Amino acid sequence: MSYWNYRMMKVKESGLFQIVEVYYNDQDEIEGWTGGIEPSGETEEELLEDFLYMLEALQKPLIIEEDIEVAPEERNSLHQAQREIEEYIEKLKDGVPVEDIPGLISHEELWAELEGEKEIPDET
């Protein structure tokens, strides 16, 4: 059964230490991970609980990003997705219109697509 947990990771590009979410496959091998994260919760109790889980990560062995061996088809899938999102955000900050960024659609287009998928109940 696949699962995830918080871990401390030394990031290859920056050399920084971060708390990340690490995802494992059924053989307990690392499949992917997120970028650095911060604690969050919908209540004060949930925030504290999330923070405590992150503190537990500091007691586990350090993961060094460049030393991680994952299957080629799984390599950095989450990390790559985050990089793509960060690139999209930078382009948007630089004023590039959404329609000029491959792979992105405007919220109007998204709503139109969602409306097309929505079933309208038959009131007869």
C-alpha positions as a LaTeX table, in Angstrom:
\begin{tabular}{lrrr}
\hline
Residue & $x$ (\AA) & $y$ (\AA) & $z$ (\AA) \\
\hline
Met1 & 0.00 & 0.00 & 0.00 \\
Ser2 & 1.42 & 3.38 & $-0.98$ \\
Tyr3 & 1.74 & 6.12 & 1.62 \\
Trp4 & 3.44 & 9.42 & 2.40 \\
Asn5 & 5.10 & 11.17 & 5.33 \\
Tyr6 & 6.98 & 14.32 & 6.16 \\
Arg7 & 10.75 & 14.13 & 5.86 \\
Met8 & 13.67 & 16.51 & 6.07 \\
Met9 & 15.42 & 16.79 & 2.71 \\
Lys10 & 18.57 & 18.53 & 1.53 \\
Val11 & 17.56 & 20.05 & $-1.79$ \\
Lys12 & 19.99 & 19.50 & $-4.66$ \\
Glu13 & 19.61 & 22.85 & $-6.45$ \\
Ser14 & 19.69 & 25.21 & $-3.46$ \\
Gly15 & 21.48 & 23.16 & $-0.82$ \\
Leu16 & 18.72 & 24.15 & 1.63 \\
Phe17 & 17.19 & 21.82 & 4.16 \\
Gln18 & 13.41 & 21.63 & 3.92 \\
Ile19 & 10.48 & 19.65 & 5.24 \\
Val20 & 8.83 & 17.91 & 2.29 \\
Glu21 & 6.09 & 15.36 & 1.72 \\
Val22 & 7.66 & 12.12 & 0.48 \\
Tyr23 & 5.53 & 9.55 & $-1.36$ \\
Tyr24 & 6.34 & 5.83 & $-1.28$ \\
Asn25 & 5.19 & 2.87 & $-3.39$ \\
Asp26 & 4.09 & $-0.55$ & $-2.14$ \\
Gln27 & 7.74 & $-1.64$ & $-1.83$ \\
Asp28 & 8.54 & 1.35 & 0.48 \\
Glu29 & 10.57 & 2.99 & $-2.30$ \\
Ile30 & 10.40 & 6.74 & $-2.83$ \\
Glu31 & 8.17 & 7.61 & $-5.78$ \\
Gly32 & 8.25 & 11.37 & $-5.47$ \\
Trp33 & 8.21 & 14.38 & $-3.20$ \\
Thr34 & 6.95 & 17.91 & $-2.97$ \\
Gly35 & 8.91 & 21.10 & $-2.60$ \\
Gly36 & 9.33 & 22.63 & 0.84 \\
Ile37 & 6.08 & 22.99 & 2.73 \\
Glu38 & 4.82 & 24.75 & 5.82 \\
Pro39 & 2.38 & 23.57 & 8.47 \\
Ser40 & $-1.31$ & 24.26 & 7.94 \\
Gly41 & $-4.69$ & 23.32 & 9.31 \\
Glu42 & $-8.31$ & 24.39 & 9.34 \\
Thr43 & $-8.20$ & 24.79 & 13.12 \\
Glu44 & $-5.53$ & 25.66 & 15.66 \\
Glu45 & $-5.48$ & 22.01 & 16.74 \\
Glu46 & $-4.95$ & 20.79 & 13.17 \\
Leu47 & $-2.14$ & 23.31 & 12.69 \\
Leu48 & $-0.44$ & 22.10 & 15.88 \\
Glu49 & $-0.88$ & 18.46 & 14.84 \\
Asp50 & 0.62 & 19.16 & 11.41 \\
Phe51 & 3.54 & 20.98 & 13.03 \\
Leu52 & 4.16 & 18.03 & 15.37 \\
Tyr53 & 4.26 & 15.63 & 12.41 \\
Met54 & 6.87 & 17.89 & 10.83 \\
Leu55 & 8.90 & 17.86 & 14.04 \\
Glu56 & 8.84 & 14.05 & 13.91 \\
Ala57 & 10.42 & 14.30 & 10.44 \\
Leu58 & 13.48 & 15.90 & 12.03 \\
Gln59 & 14.10 & 12.72 & 14.01 \\
Lys60 & 14.14 & 10.52 & 10.89 \\
Pro61 & 17.23 & 10.11 & 8.69 \\
Leu62 & 17.95 & 13.02 & 6.37 \\
Ile63 & 17.07 & 12.48 & 2.72 \\
Ile64 & 19.55 & 13.97 & 0.28 \\
Glu65 & 17.73 & 14.70 & $-2.96$ \\
Glu66 & 20.63 & 13.91 & $-5.27$ \\
Asp67 & 21.09 & 10.50 & $-3.62$ \\
Ile68 & 17.52 & 9.33 & $-4.18$ \\
Glu69 & 17.17 & 6.45 & $-6.60$ \\
Val70 & 13.71 & 6.06 & $-8.07$ \\
Ala71 & 12.49 & 4.16 & $-11.09$ \\
Pro72 & 12.98 & 6.22 & $-14.29$ \\
Glu73 & 9.24 & 6.33 & $-14.98$ \\
Glu74 & 8.59 & 7.66 & $-11.49$ \\
Arg75 & 11.58 & 9.95 & $-11.17$ \\
Asn76 & 10.59 & 13.24 & $-9.63$ \\
Ser77 & 7.05 & 13.23 & $-10.98$ \\
Leu78 & 5.79 & 15.43 & $-8.17$ \\
His79 & 8.90 & 17.59 & $-8.15$ \\
Gln80 & 8.61 & 18.10 & $-11.91$ \\
Ala81 & 4.96 & 19.08 & $-11.57$ \\
Gln82 & 5.86 & 21.63 & $-8.93$ \\
Arg83 & 8.59 & 23.09 & $-11.15$ \\
Glu84 & 6.09 & 23.44 & $-13.99$ \\
Ile85 & 3.64 & 25.22 & $-11.71$ \\
Glu86 & 6.39 & 27.55 & $-10.50$ \\
Glu87 & 7.30 & 28.32 & $-14.13$ \\
Tyr88 & 3.64 & 29.09 & $-14.90$ \\
Ile89 & 3.46 & 31.40 & $-11.89$ \\
Glu90 & 6.62 & 33.25 & $-12.92$ \\
Lys91 & 5.27 & 33.75 & $-16.45$ \\
Leu92 & 2.01 & 35.08 & $-15.04$ \\
Lys93 & 3.91 & 37.43 & $-12.70$ \\
Asp94 & 5.89 & 38.65 & $-15.72$ \\
Gly95 & 2.61 & 39.58 & $-17.38$ \\
Val96 & 2.41 & 36.79 & $-19.94$ \\
Pro97 & $-1.28$ & 36.27 & $-20.78$ \\
Val98 & $-2.72$ & 32.89 & $-19.77$ \\
Glu99 & $-3.64$ & 32.07 & $-23.35$ \\
Asp100 & 0.04 & 32.44 & $-24.35$ \\
Ile101 & 1.25 & 29.83 & $-21.84$ \\
Pro102 & 1.05 & 26.27 & $-23.21$ \\
Gly103 & $-0.85$ & 23.94 & $-20.92$ \\
Leu104 & $-2.82$ & 26.63 & $-19.12$ \\
Ile105 & $-6.40$ & 27.75 & $-19.63$ \\
Ser106 & $-8.22$ & 30.73 & $-18.21$ \\
His107 & $-10.73$ & 30.30 & $-15.42$ \\
Glu108 & $-13.46$ & 31.21 & $-17.91$ \\
Glu109 & $-12.42$ & 28.30 & $-20.14$ \\
Leu110 & $-12.26$ & 26.00 & $-17.13$ \\
Trp111 & $-15.78$ & 26.96 & $-16.06$ \\
Ala112 & $-17.04$ & 26.45 & $-19.60$ \\
Glu113 & $-15.49$ & 22.96 & $-19.65$ \\
Leu114 & $-16.96$ & 22.12 & $-16.26$ \\
Glu115 & $-20.37$ & 23.39 & $-17.27$ \\
Gly116 & $-20.24$ & 21.17 & $-20.35$ \\
Glu117 & $-19.59$ & 18.12 & $-18.14$ \\
Lys118 & $-22.29$ & 18.93 & $-15.61$ \\
Glu119 & $-25.45$ & 16.92 & $-15.94$ \\
Ile120 & $-28.61$ & 18.95 & $-15.87$ \\
Pro121 & $-31.35$ & 17.10 & $-13.97$ \\
Asp122 & $-34.45$ & 16.32 & $-15.98$ \\
Glu123 & $-37.39$ & 17.93 & $-14.21$ \\
Thr124 & $-40.10$ & 16.15 & $-16.19$ \\
\hline
\end{tabular}
